[in-house]
């Protein structure tokens, strides 16, 4: 369906870029977690959440 709308050649080019986009998207997501409040985001990961319990 997309091949009819855009063209078969452009669909092939887009498919070849998928691994690169996934890689850079992963790097961007890790960079976002590093640059922001990483503890706030990692509190949603079940295994890591227990390591940051506050002692009260």
PQR file with spaces between the fields and no chain letter, atoms N, CA, C, O and H, PARSE charges and radii, in Angstrom:
ATOM       1  N    UNK     1       0.831   -1.190    0.000 -0.4000 1.5000
ATOM       2  CA   UNK     1       0.000    0.000    0.000 -0.0000 2.0000
ATOM       3  C    UNK     1       0.878    1.257    0.000  0.5500 1.7000
ATOM       4  O    UNK     1       0.636    2.190   -0.766 -0.5500 1.4000
ATOM       5  N    UNK     2       1.881    1.272    0.852 -0.4000 1.5000
ATOM       6  CA   UNK     2       2.781    2.423    0.897 -0.0000 2.0000
ATOM       7  C    UNK     2       3.609    2.516   -0.375  0.5500 1.7000
ATOM       8  O    UNK     2       3.961    3.609   -0.820 -0.5500 1.4000
ATOM       9  H    UNK     2       2.077    0.515    1.474  0.4000 1.0000
ATOM      10  N    UNK     3       3.918    1.363   -0.957 -0.4000 1.5000
ATOM      11  CA   UNK     3       4.679    1.337   -2.201 -0.0000 2.0000
ATOM      12  C    UNK     3       3.933    1.996   -3.352  0.5500 1.7000
ATOM      13  O    UNK     3       4.552    2.606   -4.223 -0.5500 1.4000
ATOM      14  H    UNK     3       3.632    0.475   -0.596  0.4000 1.0000
ATOM      15  N    UNK     4       2.621    1.878   -3.365 -0.4000 1.5000
ATOM      16  CA   UNK     4       1.825    2.514   -4.417 -0.0000 2.0000
ATOM      17  C    UNK     4       1.758    4.026   -4.212  0.5500 1.7000
ATOM      18  O    UNK     4       1.720    4.790   -5.177 -0.5500 1.4000
ATOM      19  H    UNK     4       2.118    1.382   -2.658  0.4000 1.0000
ATOM      20  N    UNK     5       1.744    4.443   -2.971 -0.4000 1.5000
ATOM      21  CA   UNK     5       1.612    5.868   -2.671 -0.0000 2.0000
ATOM      22  C    UNK     5       2.928    6.610   -2.893  0.5500 1.7000
ATOM      23  O    UNK     5       2.941    7.683   -3.496 -0.5500 1.4000
ATOM      24  H    UNK     5       1.775    3.822   -2.188  0.4000 1.0000
ATOM      25  N    UNK     6       4.016    6.055   -2.418 -0.4000 1.5000
ATOM      26  CA   UNK     6       5.306    6.735   -2.463 -0.0000 2.0000
ATOM      27  C    UNK     6       6.150    6.242   -3.639  0.5500 1.7000
ATOM      28  O    UNK     6       6.772    7.041   -4.338 -0.5500 1.4000
ATOM      29  H    UNK     6       4.006    5.183   -1.929  0.4000 1.0000
ATOM      30  N    UNK     7       6.170    4.975   -3.845 -0.4000 1.5000
ATOM      31  CA   UNK     7       7.007    4.389   -4.890 -0.0000 2.0000
ATOM      32  C    UNK     7       7.839    3.269   -4.287  0.5500 1.7000
ATOM      33  O    UNK     7       8.311    3.375   -3.155 -0.5500 1.4000
ATOM      34  H    UNK     7       5.664    4.326   -3.277  0.4000 1.0000
ATOM      35  N    UNK     8       8.016    2.204   -5.044 -0.4000 1.5000
ATOM      36  CA   UNK     8       8.708    1.017   -4.550 -0.0000 2.0000
ATOM      37  C    UNK     8      10.164    1.314   -4.196  0.5500 1.7000
ATOM      38  O    UNK     8      10.685    0.767   -3.224 -0.5500 1.4000
ATOM      39  H    UNK     8       7.633    2.118   -5.964  0.4000 1.0000
ATOM      40  N    UNK     9      10.817    2.159   -4.960 -0.4000 1.5000
ATOM      41  CA   UNK     9      12.229    2.475   -4.706 -0.0000 2.0000
ATOM      42  C    UNK     9      12.407    3.183   -3.366  0.5500 1.7000
ATOM      43  O    UNK     9      13.353    2.896   -2.632 -0.5500 1.4000
ATOM      44  H    UNK     9      10.394    2.603   -5.750  0.4000 1.0000
ATOM      45  N    UNK    10      11.495    4.111   -3.043 -0.4000 1.5000
ATOM      46  CA   UNK    10      11.584    4.842   -1.791 -0.0000 2.0000
ATOM      47  C    UNK    10      11.272    3.955   -0.590  0.5500 1.7000
ATOM      48  O    UNK    10      11.804    4.175    0.498 -0.5500 1.4000
ATOM      49  H    UNK    10      10.727    4.344   -3.639  0.4000 1.0000
ATOM      50  N    UNK    11      10.426    2.970   -0.775 -0.4000 1.5000
ATOM      51  CA   UNK    11      10.144    2.013    0.296 -0.0000 2.0000
ATOM      52  C    UNK    11      11.385    1.182    0.581  0.5500 1.7000
ATOM      53  O    UNK    11      11.687    0.915    1.744 -0.5500 1.4000
ATOM      54  H    UNK    11       9.993    2.791   -1.659  0.4000 1.0000
ATOM      55  N    UNK    12      12.104    0.772   -0.441 -0.4000 1.5000
ATOM      56  CA   UNK    12      13.343    0.021   -0.250 -0.0000 2.0000
ATOM      57  C    UNK    12      14.399    0.865    0.457  0.5500 1.7000
ATOM      58  O    UNK    12      15.114    0.363    1.324 -0.5500 1.4000
ATOM      59  H    UNK    12      11.859    0.989   -1.386  0.4000 1.0000
ATOM      60  N    UNK    13      14.501    2.127    0.097 -0.4000 1.5000
ATOM      61  CA   UNK    13      15.455    3.021    0.759 -0.0000 2.0000
ATOM      62  C    UNK    13      15.082    3.189    2.225  0.5500 1.7000
ATOM      63  O    UNK    13      15.956    3.163    3.091 -0.5500 1.4000
ATOM      64  H    UNK    13      13.920    2.535   -0.607  0.4000 1.0000
ATOM      65  N    UNK    14      13.801    3.361    2.511 -0.4000 1.5000
ATOM      66  CA   UNK    14      13.346    3.522    3.899 -0.0000 2.0000
ATOM      67  C    UNK    14      13.623    2.266    4.720  0.5500 1.7000
ATOM      68  O    UNK    14      14.002    2.360    5.888 -0.5500 1.4000
ATOM      69  H    UNK    14      13.091    3.382    1.807  0.4000 1.0000
ATOM      70  N    UNK    15      13.436    1.092    4.120 -0.4000 1.5000
ATOM      71  CA   UNK    15      13.713   -0.161    4.828 -0.0000 2.0000
ATOM      72  C    UNK    15      15.190   -0.309    5.148  0.5500 1.7000
ATOM      73  O    UNK    15      15.546   -0.888    6.174 -0.5500 1.4000
ATOM      74  H    UNK    15      13.128    1.015    3.172  0.4000 1.0000
ATOM      75  N    UNK    16      16.046    0.203    4.290 -0.4000 1.5000
ATOM      76  CA   UNK    16      17.478    0.101    4.561 -0.0000 2.0000
ATOM      77  C    UNK    16      17.905    1.048    5.689  0.5500 1.7000
ATOM      78  O    UNK    16      18.943    0.825    6.313 -0.5500 1.4000
ATOM      79  H    UNK    16      15.756    0.673    3.457  0.4000 1.0000
ATOM      80  N    UNK    17      17.139    2.080    5.955 -0.4000 1.5000
ATOM      81  CA   UNK    17      17.472    3.035    7.014 -0.0000 2.0000
ATOM      82  C    UNK    17      16.916    2.629    8.377  0.5500 1.7000
ATOM      83  O    UNK    17      17.285    3.235    9.384 -0.5500 1.4000
ATOM      84  H    UNK    17      16.297    2.262    5.449  0.4000 1.0000
ATOM      85  N    UNK    18      16.050    1.634    8.441 -0.4000 1.5000
ATOM      86  CA   UNK    18      15.421    1.249    9.708 -0.0000 2.0000
ATOM      87  C    UNK    18      16.452    0.872   10.782  0.5500 1.7000
ATOM      88  O    UNK    18      16.332    1.375   11.898 -0.5500 1.4000
ATOM      89  H    UNK    18      15.751    1.142    7.623  0.4000 1.0000
ATOM      90  N    UNK    19      17.453    0.024   10.523 -0.4000 1.5000
ATOM      91  CA   UNK    19      18.419   -0.298   11.585 -0.0000 2.0000
ATOM      92  C    UNK    19      19.187    0.927   12.094  0.5500 1.7000
ATOM      93  O    UNK    19      19.472    1.031   13.287 -0.5500 1.4000
ATOM      94  H    UNK    19      17.551   -0.385    9.616  0.4000 1.0000
ATOM      95  N    UNK    20      19.516    1.840   11.201 -0.4000 1.5000
ATOM      96  CA   UNK    20      20.219    3.050   11.608 -0.0000 2.0000
ATOM      97  C    UNK    20      19.337    3.915   12.495  0.5500 1.7000
ATOM      98  O    UNK    20      19.796    4.443   13.508 -0.5500 1.4000
ATOM      99  H    UNK    20      19.285    1.756   10.232  0.4000 1.0000
ATOM     100  N    UNK    21      18.091    4.058   12.122 -0.4000 1.5000
ATOM     101  CA   UNK    21      17.168    4.867   12.916 -0.0000 2.0000
ATOM     102  C    UNK    21      16.899    4.252   14.282  0.5500 1.7000
ATOM     103  O    UNK    21      16.769    4.968   15.275 -0.5500 1.4000
ATOM     104  H    UNK    21      17.718    3.629   11.300  0.4000 1.0000
ATOM     105  N    UNK    22      16.818    2.934   14.333 -0.4000 1.5000
ATOM     106  CA   UNK    22      16.629    2.263   15.631 -0.0000 2.0000
ATOM     107  C    UNK    22      17.853    2.473   16.511  0.5500 1.7000
ATOM     108  O    UNK    22      17.726    2.729   17.708 -0.5500 1.4000
ATOM     109  H    UNK    22      16.924    2.352   13.527  0.4000 1.0000
ATOM     110  N    UNK    23      19.024    2.365   15.926 -0.4000 1.5000
ATOM     111  CA   UNK    23      20.260    2.575   16.693 -0.0000 2.0000
ATOM     112  C    UNK    23      20.358    3.981   17.243  0.5500 1.7000
ATOM     113  O    UNK    23      20.622    4.165   18.431 -0.5500 1.4000
ATOM     114  H    UNK    23      19.127    2.157   14.953  0.4000 1.0000
ATOM     115  N    UNK    24      20.145    4.985   16.389 -0.4000 1.5000
ATOM     116  CA   UNK    24      20.229    6.367   16.857 -0.0000 2.0000
ATOM     117  C    UNK    24      19.091    6.701   17.816  0.5500 1.7000
ATOM     118  O    UNK    24      19.271    7.514   18.723 -0.5500 1.4000
ATOM     119  H    UNK    24      19.930    4.835   15.424  0.4000 1.0000
ATOM     120  N    UNK    25      17.940    6.097   17.634 -0.4000 1.5000
ATOM     121  CA   UNK    25      16.841    6.307   18.579 -0.0000 2.0000
ATOM     122  C    UNK    25      17.168    5.758   19.951  0.5500 1.7000
ATOM     123  O    UNK    25      16.827    6.363   20.967 -0.5500 1.4000
ATOM     124  H    UNK    25      17.794    5.437   16.897  0.4000 1.0000
ATOM     125  N    UNK    26      17.834    4.605   19.981 -0.4000 1.5000
ATOM     126  CA   UNK    26      18.254    4.027   21.258 -0.0000 2.0000
ATOM     127  C    UNK    26      19.304    4.894   21.935  0.5500 1.7000
ATOM     128  O    UNK    26      19.245    5.113   23.144 -0.5500 1.4000
ATOM     129  H    UNK    26      18.111    4.114   19.155  0.4000 1.0000
ATOM     130  N    UNK    27      20.257    5.384   21.168 -0.4000 1.5000
ATOM     131  CA   UNK    27      21.280    6.272   21.723 -0.0000 2.0000
ATOM     132  C    UNK    27      20.630    7.548   22.246  0.5500 1.7000
ATOM     133  O    UNK    27      21.004    8.043   23.309 -0.5500 1.4000
ATOM     134  H    UNK    27      20.305    5.206   20.185  0.4000 1.0000
ATOM     135  N    UNK    28      19.679    8.073   21.522 -0.4000 1.5000
ATOM     136  CA   UNK    28      18.970    9.273   21.964 -0.0000 2.0000
ATOM     137  C    UNK    28      18.181    9.045   23.236  0.5500 1.7000
ATOM     138  O    UNK    28      18.149    9.910   24.111 -0.5500 1.4000
ATOM     139  H    UNK    28      19.375    7.670   20.659  0.4000 1.0000
ATOM     140  N    UNK    29      17.541    7.882   23.351 -0.4000 1.5000
ATOM     141  CA   UNK    29      16.776    7.578   24.558 -0.0000 2.0000
ATOM     142  C    UNK    29      17.690    7.447   25.771  0.5500 1.7000
ATOM     143  O    UNK    29      17.366    7.944   26.849 -0.5500 1.4000
ATOM     144  H    UNK    29      17.567    7.178   22.641  0.4000 1.0000
ATOM     145  N    UNK    30      18.827    6.782   25.602 -0.4000 1.5000
ATOM     146  CA   UNK    30      19.790    6.658   26.698 -0.0000 2.0000
ATOM     147  C    UNK    30      20.357    8.027   27.059  0.5500 1.7000
ATOM     148  O    UNK    30      20.545    8.324   28.239 -0.5500 1.4000
ATOM     149  H    UNK    30      19.091    6.378   24.727  0.4000 1.0000
ATOM     150  N    UNK    31      20.627    8.850   26.077 -0.4000 1.5000
ATOM     151  CA   UNK    31      21.111   10.207   26.328 -0.0000 2.0000
ATOM     152  C    UNK    31      20.083   11.052   27.053  0.5500 1.7000
ATOM     153  O    UNK    31      20.439   11.852   27.918 -0.5500 1.4000
ATOM     154  H    UNK    31      20.474    8.609   25.118  0.4000 1.0000
ATOM     155  N    UNK    32      18.815   10.887   26.715 -0.4000 1.5000
ATOM     156  CA   UNK    32      17.748   11.619   27.398 -0.0000 2.0000
ATOM     157  C    UNK    32      17.653   11.209   28.854  0.5500 1.7000
ATOM     158  O    UNK    32      17.498   12.060   29.730 -0.5500 1.4000
ATOM     159  H    UNK    32      18.525   10.236   26.013  0.4000 1.0000
ATOM     160  N    UNK    33      17.743    9.915   29.121 -0.4000 1.5000
ATOM     161  CA   UNK    33      17.703    9.435   30.504 -0.0000 2.0000
ATOM     162  C    UNK    33      18.921    9.943   31.271  0.5500 1.7000
ATOM     163  O    UNK    33      18.804   10.296   32.445 -0.5500 1.4000
ATOM     164  H    UNK    33      17.868    9.224   28.409  0.4000 1.0000
ATOM     165  N    UNK    34      20.077    9.984   30.635 -0.4000 1.5000
ATOM     166  CA   UNK    34      21.295   10.463   31.291 -0.0000 2.0000
ATOM     167  C    UNK    34      21.212   11.969   31.581  0.5500 1.7000
ATOM     168  O    UNK    34      21.638   12.423   32.643 -0.5500 1.4000
ATOM     169  H    UNK    34      20.172    9.698   29.681  0.4000 1.0000
ATOM     170  N    UNK    35      20.668   12.730   30.644 -0.4000 1.5000
ATOM     171  CA   UNK    35      20.636   14.184   30.784 -0.0000 2.0000
ATOM     172  C    UNK    35      19.529   14.657   31.724  0.5500 1.7000
ATOM     173  O    UNK    35      19.635   15.739   32.300 -0.5500 1.4000
ATOM     174  H    UNK    35      20.322   12.362   29.782  0.4000 1.0000
ATOM     175  N    UNK    36      18.488   13.878   31.886 -0.4000 1.5000
ATOM     176  CA   UNK    36      17.387   14.277   32.758 -0.0000 2.0000
ATOM     177  C    UNK    36      17.539   13.597   34.105  0.5500 1.7000
ATOM     178  O    UNK    36      18.579   13.012   34.408 -0.5500 1.4000
ATOM     179  H    UNK    36      18.402   12.998   31.418  0.4000 1.0000
ATOM     180  N    UNK    37      16.514   13.679   34.890 -0.4000 1.5000
ATOM     181  CA   UNK    37      16.534   13.066   36.216 -0.0000 2.0000
ATOM     182  C    UNK    37      16.416   11.556   36.047  0.5500 1.7000
ATOM     183  O    UNK    37      15.311   11.015   36.026 -0.5500 1.4000
ATOM     184  H    UNK    37      15.669   14.154   34.644  0.4000 1.0000
ATOM     185  N    UNK    38      17.547   10.882   35.927 -0.4000 1.5000
ATOM     186  CA   UNK    38      17.577    9.460   35.606 -0.0000 2.0000
ATOM     187  C    UNK    38      16.916    8.622   36.687  0.5500 1.7000
ATOM     188  O    UNK    38      16.319    7.588   36.387 -0.5500 1.4000
ATOM     189  H    UNK    38      18.445   11.322   35.943  0.4000 1.0000
ATOM     190  N    UNK    39      17.013    9.052   37.943 -0.4000 1.5000
ATOM     191  CA   UNK    39      16.396    8.269   39.015 -0.0000 2.0000
ATOM     192  C    UNK    39      14.875    8.289   38.901  0.5500 1.7000
ATOM     193  O    UNK    39      14.224    7.281   39.178 -0.5500 1.4000
ATOM     194  H    UNK    39      17.498    9.891   38.187  0.4000 1.0000
ATOM     195  N    UNK    40      14.310    9.401   38.505 -0.4000 1.5000
ATOM     196  CA   UNK    40      12.864    9.497   38.323 -0.0000 2.0000
ATOM     197  C    UNK    40      12.395    8.528   37.247  0.5500 1.7000
ATOM     198  O    UNK    40      11.364    7.874   37.405 -0.5500 1.4000
ATOM     199  H    UNK    40      14.838   10.219   38.280  0.4000 1.0000
ATOM     200  N    UNK    41      13.143    8.433   36.161 -0.4000 1.5000
ATOM     201  CA   UNK    41      12.751    7.533   35.074 -0.0000 2.0000
ATOM     202  C    UNK    41      13.009    6.070   35.428  0.5500 1.7000
ATOM     203  O    UNK    41      12.210    5.203   35.075 -0.5500 1.4000
ATOM     204  H    UNK    41      13.981    8.964   36.033  0.4000 1.0000
ATOM     205  N    UNK    42      14.112    5.785   36.119 -0.4000 1.5000
ATOM     206  CA   UNK    42      14.440    4.405   36.440 -0.0000 2.0000
ATOM     207  C    UNK    42      13.611    3.851   37.592  0.5500 1.7000
ATOM     208  O    UNK    42      13.673    2.652   37.863 -0.5500 1.4000
ATOM     209  H    UNK    42      14.761    6.490   36.406  0.4000 1.0000
ATOM     210  N    UNK    43      12.844    4.683   38.271 -0.4000 1.5000
ATOM     211  CA   UNK    43      11.938    4.179   39.309 -0.0000 2.0000
ATOM     212  C    UNK    43      10.838    3.303   38.717  0.5500 1.7000
ATOM     213  O    UNK    43      10.200    2.542   39.443 -0.5500 1.4000
ATOM     214  H    UNK    43      12.794    5.657   38.050  0.4000 1.0000
ATOM     215  N    UNK    44      10.611    3.401   37.412 -0.4000 1.5000
ATOM     216  CA   UNK    44       9.593    2.580   36.759 -0.0000 2.0000
ATOM     217  C    UNK    44      10.131    1.223   36.315  0.5500 1.7000
ATOM     218  O    UNK    44       9.348    0.374   35.891 -0.5500 1.4000
ATOM     219  H    UNK    44      11.130    4.020   36.822  0.4000 1.0000
ATOM     220  N    UNK    45      11.434    0.992   36.399 -0.4000 1.5000
ATOM     221  CA   UNK    45      12.029   -0.295   36.039 -0.0000 2.0000
ATOM     222  C    UNK    45      12.002   -1.172   37.290  0.5500 1.7000
ATOM     223  O    UNK    45      12.628   -0.817   38.288 -0.5500 1.4000
ATOM     224  H    UNK    45      12.070    1.682   36.744  0.4000 1.0000
ATOM     225  N    UNK    46      11.301   -2.302   37.269 -0.4000 1.5000
ATOM     226  CA   UNK    46      11.081   -3.077   38.492 -0.0000 2.0000
ATOM     227  C    UNK    46      12.354   -3.520   39.210  0.5500 1.7000
ATOM     228  O    UNK    46      12.424   -3.395   40.433 -0.5500 1.4000
ATOM     229  H    UNK    46      10.792   -2.591   36.458  0.4000 1.0000
ATOM     230  N    UNK    47      13.351   -4.027   38.513 -0.4000 1.5000
ATOM     231  CA   UNK    47      14.546   -4.561   39.177 -0.0000 2.0000
ATOM     232  C    UNK    47      15.365   -3.439   39.818  0.5500 1.7000
ATOM     233  O    UNK    47      15.905   -3.605   40.912 -0.5500 1.4000
ATOM     234  H    UNK    47      13.294   -4.129   37.520  0.4000 1.0000
ATOM     235  N    UNK    48      15.452   -2.311   39.138 -0.4000 1.5000
ATOM     236  CA   UNK    48      16.276   -1.208   39.613 -0.0000 2.0000
ATOM     237  C    UNK    48      15.566   -0.418   40.712  0.5500 1.7000
ATOM     238  O    UNK    48      16.223    0.188   41.557 -0.5500 1.4000
ATOM     239  H    UNK    48      15.013   -2.176   38.250  0.4000 1.0000
ATOM     240  N    UNK    49      14.246   -0.420   40.709 -0.4000 1.5000
ATOM     241  CA   UNK    49      13.471    0.369   41.661 -0.0000 2.0000
ATOM     242  C    UNK    49      13.836    0.040   43.106  0.5500 1.7000
ATOM     243  O    UNK    49      13.876    0.943   43.941 -0.5500 1.4000
ATOM     244  H    UNK    49      13.712   -0.913   40.022  0.4000 1.0000
ATOM     245  N    UNK    50      14.104   -1.229   43.425 -0.4000 1.5000
ATOM     246  CA   UNK    50      14.407   -1.626   44.791 -0.0000 2.0000
ATOM     247  C    UNK    50      15.757   -1.134   45.284  0.5500 1.7000
ATOM     248  O    UNK    50      15.982   -1.080   46.493 -0.5500 1.4000
ATOM     249  H    UNK    50      14.072   -1.963   42.746  0.4000 1.0000
ATOM     250  N    UNK    51      16.652   -0.778   44.389 -0.4000 1.5000
ATOM     251  CA   UNK    51      17.986   -0.323   44.800 -0.0000 2.0000
ATOM     252  C    UNK    51      17.976    1.094   45.345  0.5500 1.7000
ATOM     253  O    UNK    51      18.913    1.495   46.035 -0.5500 1.4000
ATOM     254  H    UNK    51      16.469   -0.822   43.407  0.4000 1.0000
ATOM     255  N    UNK    52      16.929    1.861   45.048 -0.4000 1.5000
ATOM     256  CA   UNK    52      16.889    3.263   45.432 -0.0000 2.0000
ATOM     257  C    UNK    52      15.847    3.539   46.510  0.5500 1.7000
ATOM     258  O    UNK    52      15.279    4.630   46.556 -0.5500 1.4000
ATOM     259  H    UNK    52      16.167    1.534   44.488  0.4000 1.0000
ATOM     260  N    UNK    53      15.595    2.579   47.362 -0.4000 1.5000
ATOM     261  CA   UNK    53      14.641    2.777   48.441 -0.0000 2.0000
ATOM     262  C    UNK    53      15.206    3.796   49.432  0.5500 1.7000
ATOM     263  O    UNK    53      16.388    3.744   49.769 -0.5500 1.4000
ATOM     264  H    UNK    53      16.056    1.692   47.324  0.4000 1.0000
ATOM     265  N    UNK    54      14.375    4.709   49.890 -0.4000 1.5000
ATOM     266  CA   UNK    54      14.804    5.695   50.879 -0.0000 2.0000
ATOM     267  C    UNK    54      14.612    5.106   52.273  0.5500 1.7000
ATOM     268  O    UNK    54      13.549    4.569   52.587 -0.5500 1.4000
ATOM     269  H    UNK    54      13.414    4.751   49.616  0.4000 1.0000
ATOM     270  N    UNK    55      15.630    5.209   53.094 -0.4000 1.5000
ATOM     271  CA   UNK    55      15.533    4.716   54.463 -0.0000 2.0000
ATOM     272  C    UNK    55      14.917    5.804   55.324  0.5500 1.7000
ATOM     273  O    UNK    55      15.480    6.889   55.471 -0.5500 1.4000
ATOM     274  H    UNK    55      16.493    5.646   52.839  0.4000 1.0000
ATOM     275  N    UNK    56      13.756    5.504   55.894 -0.4000 1.5000
ATOM     276  CA   UNK    56      13.087    6.480   56.762 -0.0000 2.0000
ATOM     277  C    UNK    56      12.763    5.872   58.088  0.5500 1.7000
ATOM     278  O    UNK    56      12.198    6.542   58.952 -0.5500 1.4000
ATOM     279  H    UNK    56      13.298    4.623   55.775  0.4000 1.0000
